[in-house]
Amino acid sequence: MPRPPRDSRRARATKAAPASHTTSARNVPASSDTRQAATKILPIRRQTLTGMTADALRERILHGRFPEGEPLRQDAIAEELGVSRIPVREALRQLEAEGLVTFNPHRGAVVSTLSLNEIEELFELRAMIELDLLHRSLPRIGAEDVARAKEILDEYERALRNGDVASWGEMNWQFHSTLFAPADRPFTLGVAQKLHQQCDRYLRMQLALTHGELRANAEHRAILAAVRKKNTARAGDLLREHILGAGRALCDFLRHEREPQARRGRATS
């Protein structure tokens, strides 16, 4: 097969996605079987790209780069990430299902804003679901699960000393999910994870600005000690107060942060 002109090869090299498709077509004979195989591979490739795009957007939202109420312009995001609008649109729908993005009829996709009542409800749901998971999991928790949870808390303490705010939310979920995994309730665990994701950016901001991460770490240690002793009642009480207490502290923090904005809004209206 004649090689394409050098200029056309250079032009294709500047675009990552088309280049990979062109390379595949050049290295594989253009038979009907190949074309059928390509049609089977492409949706998998597109789904992978959608997942990567969703991961990138999720991290930007959770880290506060896209604050609550921020419009998410598909063209700008596609250009920044070097993808087409299709995976961006699909990724935004995925994040909508996670509660991180809301579609507004007039503004398009925006970063979700949770009211204080919604945050209270979210933490109450977390307490109910996670308490059920812990009760189901505790009889099955083994020494290796306790050891893994302790490793996570040790990593969390190192992140605290280094001021690594970005990793707090992920380590918090790793600790909780390590305790809940032996329950063997994957659907319920998935719901719990989505609830964590919905409040993570608020909670991380509150912990960073009020130094509540030290309290959270001490509470995690106490929960793990009760789990190690198989003290179901004690572990459940500590977990419930840990979650509800974090919700109360977060609402108090957001109420204090949002009130000046609300006053400015009323003054200009």
Steps between C-alpha positions, in 0.01 A plus 500: 500500500656844406595712800302825540679831437722621785292816557179302545673267749624799699152656504344181627760470776374822661165340585524210743167325452487501117863388487431180694212416270712567190783282630264211560357527151846511342635192684198273449379371161180671397288187482130477583589302814726782613229758443258293709761464776559875495133569555515280810817667633399863452226514766745355755760761400242780526377377839859494628547857380174597669619346825832684482318826429264441791796431729669826395184706551421330832844586633466864394164524677614324817816711519300823468635602160139502383310650797131447572275669247779522241380451139676212326550603136534191286706670227752641748530170688544304177778735388674486839491119516575448133185300426183550299173619651351148494699355796460833683121485464490135610735570794277786618200267495697250706589771754135606505412147615761539778343827612801716413346667194156646435352581159327837495258575212653845445863459614575143393719288729607662826678375810234394748425719800362327808273683740561462872186287528628273224838467671333407828291241317809367323688441827196344663476259206870426533460422867213258437662322207851479642376384840314216328811412299717498812260274691496254210875522449632486855451124558697434178782748551832324532845600619605589144210747469596667828864516390404659167279758674788587732734544202253745347482702822880508515505633143233752597717627787794543265276698264395719794861577588575583136185709454385275215136612499425342162545145633286534813169421335631192320668365815185565700301286255770230492482470878120479513473262204769271645282451807185449293629272221471174701122558518489388134232756410642658184186692402466657845871576503460676166223719639721588798782594265276736301393670821866548591570651158211744527624654824874449457588845363307674778644278771856534372469879493359506853773270634775706339376834631394394849766231567225247558714233337673440835166421663402277207825306531452444874143381439619259233753354743231453765267328251777265390586414862136402565492297178818318599336401832182392314303742718203546268306744720802722566615500137148583380458788746837645406433470125158660527628794704801534269276541196226713655755716682682566173169597340419746779847654485479530122158668510619746766804578288301550177238707678775733618663510155181555301335764716718791378427398141129488575512848656681638197240341275214657695672840494534501122148375427 
